[in-house]
Amino acid sequence: MLRSLCLSLALMLPVSSALAAEPAADPYAQGRALVGDIQRIVTPNGVQETFEVTLGGARQVVNVRGADRDNPILLFVHGGPGAVEMPVAWSFQRPWEDFFTVVQWDQRGAGRSFPLNDPKALAPTLKPERYRDDAIELIEQLRARYGQRKVFVLGHSWGSIVGLMVAMKRPDLLHAYIGMGQVIDFRENERQGYAWVLDRARADGNAEAVKALEALAPYPGEGAFAIDKMSTQRLWSIHYGGLAAGRDNADFYFRAPRLSPEYTPADVKAWGDGSAFTITTMFPQLSDVTFAGVTRLDVPVVMLLGRQDYTTPSSITEAWMARLQAPSKAVVFFEHSAHLPMVEQPGLVLQALVDRVRPLARPR
């Protein structure tokens, strides 16, 4: 199995050994139970449920939480492919649930959805358009299940490719589209991220990093992306804070599932297995993903960007938003965040969702 399993944006991120190999005993069971009890939804009109849906012929797992089911739905489309957010959401999502009914969805081949389908049968279906259509099917089911006319879609990293494609194809389903760690042009994303981390390594006098990064040149190059090259680039990008500002590793993020009430150790293993499966199957397809030519969307757009994000450089999205025509648009920067503002600056992300996003909901 690849050492780099869990991703953000179809980008290889090295997983800590703790996630890759859980101990035979489960020392975190009591902690998970405590977190689950603290976060239990007890309001009379609240919702807290996990269920399976079939989307595009594939069984997939959905978790829905909110203090008032009459609040607007916010569908979080996770990164990767395969980097599920459901087991990390406990660390930042609970305050969102006072204002939204929040949906976490383990996409096809990912997390708790991975063991539900035959990988050999699933592999030919792993294409961006299929994920987009899965999301549209899920939105339709959520609207019917909870009596909502429209929903919010928040796409993070790889999920921002899926979410933006949904906004382009079915704007009628959305109150607004929210991007976080937004991908606009995948190849340009890689070019800028590589140049940044190589500059940082040279300035730091890090001979090991410089040698490893210079060996990748030309990066990302022409044609399909190479997984091994991107894995090396991400390793050093994480080291210099391109994933989480001020941090030289991602352990805090990848170890969070240990305390997730929604994930058992077996589910955590499925996360790693599904991530390896989806990235090796899909990665060559993603090199030409670009929205650079999109100049209009028929739905409000809000971008929540980490100023220090060099996993998906935020300057690319900022320039694209300046060109975009939409019913309304806004860019919110988080100055002390990189690619994970929801866990790096959770209070300010909540404020942005309440002040900039929630007012865009229309009555049912």
C-alpha positions in Angstrom: 0.0 0.0 0.0 1.2 3.5 -0.7 2.6 5.3 2.3 0.7 8.4 1.2 -2.9 7.5 1.6 -5.1 10.4 2.7 -5.4 13.4 0.5 -6.8 16.8 0.1 -7.6 17.9 -3.4 -6.5 14.7 -5.1 -3.2 15.5 -3.7 -1.1 13.1 -1.8 -0.7 14.0 1.8 1.5 11.7 4.0 -0.5 9.9 6.7 0.8 9.6 10.2 1.7 6.0 11.2 -1.0 6.3 13.8 -3.7 6.5 11.1 -2.0 3.9 8.9 -1.9 1.3 11.6 -4.3 1.4 14.5 -3.4 -0.7 17.5 -5.1 -4.0 18.2 -6.7 -2.6 21.3 -8.8 0.5 21.2 -7.6 3.0 23.7 -9.8 5.8 22.2 -13.2 4.2 22.7 -13.9 6.0 25.9 -12.9 9.3 24.4 -15.1 8.8 21.4 -18.0 8.0 23.6 -17.4 11.2 25.6 -17.2 13.4 22.5 -20.3 11.7 21.1 -22.2 12.5 24.3 -21.1 16.1 24.4 -22.1 16.6 20.8 -25.4 14.7 20.9 -28.3 16.7 19.4 -31.1 16.9 21.9 -33.2 19.8 20.6 -36.8 18.9 19.8 -36.6 19.6 16.1 -33.0 18.5 15.7 -31.6 15.8 13.5 -28.8 13.4 14.0 -28.7 10.4 11.8 -26.4 8.3 9.6 -27.8 6.3 6.7 -26.9 4.7 3.3 -28.0 6.1 0.0 -27.4 4.7 -3.5 -26.0 7.3 -5.9 -25.2 6.3 -9.5 -25.5 2.7 -8.6 -23.0 2.9 -5.7 -23.8 2.6 -2.0 -22.6 5.5 0.0 -22.8 6.7 3.6 -24.3 10.1 4.7 -24.3 11.7 8.1 -26.7 14.6 8.9 -26.6 16.8 12.0 -28.4 20.0 13.0 -30.1 21.6 16.0 -33.2 22.6 13.9 -34.2 20.6 10.7 -35.9 23.8 9.4 -32.4 25.4 9.0 -31.0 25.4 5.5 -29.0 22.3 4.5 -25.2 22.7 4.0 -23.6 19.8 2.1 -19.9 19.5 2.8 -18.1 17.9 -0.2 -14.9 16.5 1.1 -11.4 16.6 -0.4 -9.1 13.9 -1.7 -10.5 12.0 -3.7 -10.9 9.8 -0.6 -10.0 12.3 2.1 -13.3 12.1 4.0 -14.2 14.8 6.4 -16.8 12.9 8.5 -14.3 11.6 11.0 -12.7 15.0 11.4 -15.9 17.1 11.5 -16.4 16.7 15.3 -13.4 19.0 15.8 -15.1 22.0 14.1 -18.6 21.4 13.0 -20.8 21.5 16.1 -21.3 25.3 16.1 -22.3 25.2 12.5 -25.2 23.0 13.4 -27.0 25.8 15.2 -27.4 27.6 11.9 -27.4 24.8 9.3 -28.3 21.2 8.9 -24.9 19.9 8.0 -24.4 16.9 5.7 -21.2 14.9 5.6 -21.0 12.5 2.7 -18.4 9.7 2.2 -18.1 9.7 -1.5 -17.9 6.6 -3.7 -14.7 4.7 -2.9 -14.1 6.7 0.3 -14.2 6.2 4.0 -17.2 4.2 5.2 -18.5 4.0 1.7 -15.4 2.1 0.5 -16.3 -1.4 1.9 -19.9 -1.2 0.6 -19.0 -1.7 -3.1 -16.7 -4.0 -5.2 -13.6 -1.9 -6.0 -13.2 -3.6 -9.4 -16.7 -2.6 -10.4 -16.3 0.8 -8.9 -13.0 1.7 -10.6 -14.3 2.5 -14.1 -16.9 4.9 -12.6 -14.3 7.1 -10.8 -14.5 10.2 -12.9 -15.2 13.8 -11.9 -18.5 13.9 -13.8 -19.7 10.8 -11.9 -18.9 12.5 -8.6 -20.7 15.6 -9.7 -23.8 13.6 -10.7 -23.6 11.7 -7.4 -23.7 15.0 -5.6 -26.7 16.2 -7.6 -28.5 12.9 -6.8 -27.7 13.3 -3.1 -29.0 16.9 -3.1 -32.3 15.8 -4.7 -32.7 13.1 -2.0 -31.8 15.5 0.8 -34.4 18.0 -0.5 -37.1 15.4 -0.5 -36.1 13.9 2.9 -35.9 17.2 4.8 -38.5 19.3 2.8 -36.0 21.8 1.5 -36.2 23.6 -1.8 -32.5 24.4 -2.1 -29.2 23.7 -0.3 -25.8 25.2 0.2 -22.8 23.3 -1.2 -19.4 23.8 0.4 -16.6 22.1 -1.6 -13.2 21.7 0.0 -10.1 20.9 -2.0 -10.9 18.0 -4.4 -14.5 18.6 -3.3 -14.3 22.1 -4.7 -13.9 20.6 -8.2 -17.1 18.5 -7.6 -19.0 21.4 -6.0 -18.1 23.9 -8.7 -19.2 21.4 -11.3 -22.6 21.1 -9.5 -23.0 24.9 -9.4 -22.3 25.0 -13.1 -24.7 22.2 -14.1 -27.6 22.7 -11.5 -27.5 26.2 -10.1 -31.3 25.9 -9.5 -30.6 23.5 -6.6 -28.4 25.8 -4.7 -28.8 28.8 -2.4 -25.1 29.4 -3.0 -21.8 27.7 -3.8 -19.0 28.0 -1.1 -15.4 27.1 -2.0 -12.6 26.4 0.5 -9.2 25.4 -0.7 -10.7 26.0 -4.2 -9.2 24.4 -7.3 -9.4 26.6 -10.4 -6.6 25.3 -12.6 -5.0 22.1 -11.4 -1.8 22.4 -13.5 -1.3 26.1 -12.6 -2.0 25.1 -9.0 0.9 22.6 -9.1 3.2 25.0 -10.8 2.8 27.7 -8.2 2.8 25.4 -5.2 6.0 23.8 -6.4 7.8 27.1 -7.0 6.8 28.3 -3.5 8.0 25.3 -1.7 11.3 25.2 -3.6 11.9 28.8 -2.8 11.2 28.1 0.9 13.6 25.1 0.9 16.4 27.1 -0.7 15.9 30.1 1.7 16.0 27.6 4.6 19.2 26.1 3.4 17.5 22.7 3.4 19.8 20.7 1.1 17.7 17.5 1.5 14.5 19.2 0.4 16.1 21.2 -2.4 17.7 18.0 -3.8 14.4 16.1 -3.7 12.4 19.0 -5.2 14.8 19.8 -7.9 14.8 16.2 -9.0 11.1 16.6 -9.8 11.7 19.3 -12.5 10.0 20.0 -14.7 7.1 20.0 -12.3 4.3 19.2 -12.9 5.4 18.8 -16.5 3.2 17.9 -19.4 0.6 15.1 -19.6 -0.7 13.1 -16.8 0.5 13.9 -13.3 2.8 11.4 -11.6 1.7 10.3 -8.1 5.2 9.8 -6.8 6.3 13.3 -7.8 3.2 14.9 -6.3 3.7 12.9 -3.1 7.2 14.3 -2.7 6.1 17.8 -3.4 3.3 17.5 -0.8 5.7 16.1 1.8 7.8 19.3 1.7 4.9 21.6 1.2 3.4 20.3 4.4 6.8 20.7 6.1 6.8 24.4 5.3 3.2 25.1 6.3 1.4 24.9 2.9 -1.2 22.6 4.4 -1.6 24.1 7.9 0.0 27.5 8.6 2.8 27.4 11.2 2.9 23.6 11.3 5.5 21.3 9.9 3.2 18.2 9.8 -0.4 17.1 9.5 -0.6 14.8 12.5 -3.2 17.0 14.3 -5.5 16.5 11.4 -5.0 12.9 10.6 -5.2 11.8 14.2 -8.5 13.6 14.8 -10.5 10.5 13.6 -9.3 8.6 16.7 -11.9 10.6 18.7 -14.7 10.7 16.1 -18.0 9.3 17.3 -18.8 8.5 13.7 -15.7 6.3 13.0 -14.5 3.1 14.5 -10.9 1.8 14.0 -12.2 -0.3 11.2 -13.7 2.8 9.5 -10.4 4.6 9.9 -8.7 1.7 8.1 -11.3 1.9 5.4 -10.4 5.6 5.0 -6.8 4.8 4.3 -7.7 1.9 1.9 -10.3 4.0 0.1 -7.9 6.9 -0.3 -5.2 4.7 -1.8 -7.7 3.1 -4.2 -9.3 6.4 -5.4 -6.1 8.3 -5.9 -4.3 5.6 -7.9 -7.4 5.1 -10.0 -8.3 8.8 -10.6 -5.1 10.8 -10.4 -4.0 10.6 -14.1 -7.4 12.0 -15.1 -7.1 15.2 -13.1 -4.1 16.9 -14.7 -6.3 18.9 -17.2 -9.0 20.0 -14.8 -9.5 23.7 -15.1 -12.2 26.3 -14.6 -10.1 29.1 -15.9 -12.4 29.7 -18.8 -15.6 29.9 -16.6 -16.6 33.5 -16.4 -20.2 33.3 -15.2 -22.2 31.3 -12.6 -25.9 31.6 -12.1 -25.7 31.2 -8.3 -24.1 33.3 -5.5 -20.5 32.4 -4.8 -18.5 32.7 -1.6 -14.8 31.8 -1.3 -13.3 31.0 2.1 -9.6 31.1 1.5 -6.5 30.5 3.7 -4.1 33.3 2.9 -1.2 30.9 3.4 -2.6 28.1 1.4 0.0 26.7 -1.0 -1.7 23.3 -1.4 -4.2 25.2 -3.6 -2.7 28.7 -3.8 -5.5 31.1 -2.9 -4.1 33.8 -5.3 -5.3 31.8 -8.2 -8.9 31.8 -6.9 -8.7 35.4 -6.0 -7.8 36.4 -9.5 -10.5 34.1 -11.0 -13.2 35.6 -8.7 -12.3 39.1 -9.9 -13.2 38.0 -13.4 -16.3 36.0 -12.4 -19.9 37.3 -13.0 -22.4 35.9 -10.5 -25.6 37.2 -8.8 -23.4 38.0 -5.8 -19.8 37.0 -4.9 -17.5 37.4 -1.9 -14.0 36.4 -1.0 -13.1 36.0 2.7 -9.5 35.5 3.6 -8.3 33.8 6.8 -4.9 35.3 7.5 -3.5 32.6 9.8 -4.8 29.7 7.8 -3.5 27.6 4.9 -5.5 24.7 3.4 -7.6 23.8 6.5 -9.2 27.0 7.8 -12.2 25.2 9.3 -9.8 23.7 11.8 -7.1 26.3 11.8 -9.4 29.3 12.5 -12.8 27.7 13.3 -14.3 30.8 15.0 -13.7 33.0 12.0 -15.0 30.4 9.6 -18.2 30.1 11.7 -18.5 33.9 11.6 -18.1 33.9 7.8 -20.7 31.2 7.4 -23.2 33.1 9.6 -22.5 36.6 8.2 -21.8 35.8 4.5 -23.5 32.5 3.7 -26.6 32.0 6.0 -28.3 35.2 4.8 -28.3 33.9 1.2 -30.8 31.2 2.1 -34.2 31.7 0.6 -37.5 30.6 2.3 -38.7 27.1 1.4 
